[in-house]
Every structure is written in C-alpha cells, then in structure tokens.
Amino acid sequence: MPVQRFAFRFDPGFRVPLALLGIRPQTCAVLLDDEELVIRFGRWGLRTARANVVGAQQGGPYRWWRAVGPHLSLADRGVTFGTGTTAGVCLRFGTPVPGLAPGRWLRHPAATVTVTDPAALLAALHSAPAGHTRPA
C-alpha cells in the first residue's frame, strides 16, 4: 500500500500560537503504510510499526487546554498531538513508544491526533494489510 497522508485540522484560533512552536500544516501529518505509522508534529513526532497499533477510536470534543499543542497525560502517559478541539483519533499501542521526549525514558501507550478526517484514518487503520491484525 502506498503511504497514506492524513492532515491535521487547524482550528483558526490556534494557528498563530501553534505556529510559534513550529506546528504548521506543512510540518504536521499522520503517515500510514503497510509497515509503519508515523506522526509528525512540528519538532515532535512518533514512529511505530503498524502492527503495534492495537486499537483506535474517535474522540472529542476536547477542552483546548488539554488538546491543543503537544501534551502528556499525567493519568496514563498518553500523548496528544492536537491542533483543534472538535474531534480526533486515539491510537493505542501494544508496546509503548517514545514521542514527546528524546531518548527512551518516556514512552506512551497511546497517542491522540486531531486530523481533518478522523473517519478516514480509522478506516485506513481497520483495513489491515495481509498478515496483520486489525486494531480494535
């Protein structure tokens, strides 16, 4: 399967503050192919094997102070890469992965992304390539 690109949805009121952090439409995307899931979010990012994505579900709306920008959940160590409050997709990983901090000391069991089309990302994730299991 060729790489599928899912753009982030930028709520107008958050464009300028996010741009100050280097988070712009040109620097953000979720990329998915048969082997890998990559999240690019300005200077932050996350990379994992597609088979490590064991669950995915749509969420939102979100509170802006919890969902806009790069965030770490103190409750479960999940990471949010957010550019809006309307809707997003929460991806759960079988093996936690690094994302916010360099190195391997902080690993995330889940990541939330506020893409423009959450349903399309979910559909792509649920159409498992041959030899892979589908996320729940």
Solvent accessible surface area in square Angstrom, and as a share of the most:
residue,aa,sasa,rsa
1,M,85,0.38
2,P,113,0.71
3,V,91,0.53
4,Q,65,0.29
5,R,134,0.49
6,F,22,0.09
7,A,39,0.30
8,F,10,0.04
9,R,48,0.18
10,F,17,0.07
11,D,25,0.13
12,P,116,0.73
13,G,63,0.61
14,F,45,0.19
15,R,116,0.42
16,V,108,0.62
17,P,71,0.45
18,L,4,0.02
19,A,30,0.23
20,L,146,0.73
21,L,73,0.36
22,G,20,0.20
23,I,1,0.01
24,R,98,0.36
25,P,57,0.36
26,Q,142,0.63
27,T,53,0.31
28,C,2,0.01
29,A,4,0.03
30,V,0,0.00
31,L,26,0.13
32,L,0,0.00
33,D,36,0.18
34,D,40,0.20
35,E,117,0.52
36,E,52,0.23
37,L,0,0.00
38,V,13,0.07
39,I,1,0.01
40,R,126,0.46
41,F,0,0.00
42,G,24,0.24
43,R,176,0.64
44,W,55,0.19
45,G,28,0.27
46,L,6,0.03
47,R,141,0.51
48,T,13,0.07
49,A,56,0.43
50,R,11,0.04
51,A,60,0.47
52,N,23,0.12
53,V,6,0.03
54,V,72,0.41
55,G,0,0.00
56,A,6,0.05
57,Q,107,0.48
58,Q,94,0.42
59,G,26,0.25
60,G,39,0.37
61,P,118,0.74
62,Y,58,0.22
63,R,137,0.50
64,W,145,0.51
65,W,138,0.49
66,R,152,0.56
67,A,3,0.02
68,V,22,0.13
69,G,4,0.03
70,P,33,0.20
71,H,55,0.24
72,L,64,0.32
73,S,43,0.28
74,L,164,0.81
75,A,103,0.80
76,D,76,0.40
77,R,117,0.43
78,G,8,0.08
79,V,2,0.01
80,T,23,0.14
81,F,0,0.00
82,G,0,0.00
83,T,0,0.00
84,G,0,0.00
85,T,33,0.19
86,T,83,0.48
87,A,14,0.11
88,G,0,0.00
89,V,0,0.00
90,C,35,0.21
91,L,0,0.00
92,R,89,0.33
93,F,12,0.05
94,G,50,0.48
95,T,85,0.49
96,P,41,0.26
97,V,10,0.06
98,P,35,0.22
99,G,10,0.10
100,L,35,0.17
101,A,21,0.16
102,P,119,0.75
103,G,50,0.48
104,R,167,0.61
105,W,196,0.69
106,L,21,0.10
107,R,69,0.25
108,H,0,0.00
109,P,36,0.23
110,A,12,0.09
111,A,1,0.00
112,T,20,0.11
113,V,0,0.00
114,T,0,0.00
115,V,0,0.00
116,T,74,0.43
117,D,69,0.36
118,P,14,0.09
119,A,64,0.50
120,A,37,0.29
121,L,0,0.00
122,L,29,0.14
123,A,63,0.49
124,A,9,0.07
125,L,2,0.01
126,H,61,0.27
127,S,64,0.41
128,A,25,0.19
129,P,22,0.14
130,A,105,0.82
131,G,88,0.84
132,H,50,0.22
133,T,119,0.69
134,R,169,0.62
135,P,10,0.06
136,A,90,0.70
